[in-house]
Amino acid sequence: MGWLLENNHMASNIKTAFFLLGVATIVSPLAVGYISDKITSPKVILAVLYLLNGLKFLYYYIFSFNYGNINIVMGIVFLTEYYSIYDIFG
């Protein structure tokens, strides 16, 4: 991840990205687990999160034309998100 950020003119964000990765690893299971247990089934929560993540990557895919090969990476990630949702409801 650091290499990708550095080569795409985002080197100033490397520290923040690695820091937030650790925080998200701790906080997200607590928050999502609570919501999925109390409000709805985990299957629906997982599908919604995959869909939101796919839309986020689609946004970056459309507007990242200045960064060269990152379009290919974002396209592959978006396709994997799509097929993950299909596997959940398939």
C-alpha positions in Angstrom: 0.0 0.0 0.0 2.9 2.4 0.8 4.4 1.7 -2.6 1.2 2.4 -4.4 0.6 5.7 -2.5 4.2 6.8 -3.0 4.1 6.2 -6.8 0.8 7.9 -7.3 1.8 11.2 -5.7 0.2 10.5 -2.3 3.3 9.9 -0.2 2.1 12.4 2.4 -0.8 10.1 3.2 1.2 6.9 4.0 1.4 7.5 7.7 -2.3 8.3 8.0 -3.3 5.2 5.9 -1.3 2.8 8.0 -2.6 4.4 11.3 -6.2 4.2 10.2 -5.8 0.6 9.1 -5.0 -0.4 12.7 -7.8 1.7 14.2 -10.3 0.3 11.7 -9.2 -3.2 12.4 -10.0 -2.8 16.1 -13.2 -0.6 15.9 -15.0 -2.0 12.8 -15.8 -5.5 14.2 -17.2 -4.0 17.3 -19.5 -1.5 15.5 -20.6 -3.8 12.7 -21.0 -6.7 15.0 -23.3 -4.7 17.3 -25.4 -3.4 14.4 -25.7 -6.8 12.8 -26.7 -8.5 16.0 -29.2 -6.0 17.1 -30.8 -4.5 14.0 -30.6 -6.9 11.0 -28.9 -10.1 9.9 -25.2 -10.1 9.3 -25.8 -11.2 5.6 -27.6 -7.9 4.9 -25.0 -5.8 6.7 -22.2 -7.5 4.8 -23.9 -6.9 1.5 -24.5 -3.2 2.2 -20.8 -2.8 3.2 -19.6 -4.5 0.1 -21.9 -2.3 -2.0 -20.7 0.9 -0.4 -17.1 -0.1 -0.7 -17.6 -1.0 -4.4 -19.3 2.4 -5.0 -16.3 4.1 -3.3 -13.9 2.3 -5.6 -16.0 3.1 -8.6 -15.8 6.8 -7.7 -12.0 6.6 -7.4 -11.9 4.6 -10.7 -13.8 7.3 -12.6 -12.0 10.3 -11.2 -8.4 8.9 -11.0 -7.5 9.3 -14.7 -4.4 11.3 -13.7 -2.8 8.5 -11.9 -2.0 6.1 -14.7 -2.2 2.4 -13.8 -4.3 2.9 -10.7 -7.4 2.7 -13.0 -6.6 -1.0 -13.7 -6.2 -1.7 -10.0 -9.5 0.0 -9.1 -11.3 -1.8 -11.8 -10.2 -5.2 -10.5 -11.1 -4.3 -7.0 -14.6 -3.1 -8.1 -15.2 -6.4 -9.9 -14.2 -8.4 -6.9 -16.6 -6.4 -4.8 -19.4 -7.0 -7.2 -18.8 -10.8 -7.3 -18.6 -10.8 -3.5 -22.1 -9.4 -3.3 -23.3 -11.9 -5.8 -21.8 -14.8 -3.7 -23.7 -13.5 -0.6 -27.1 -13.4 -2.3 -26.3 -15.9 -5.1 
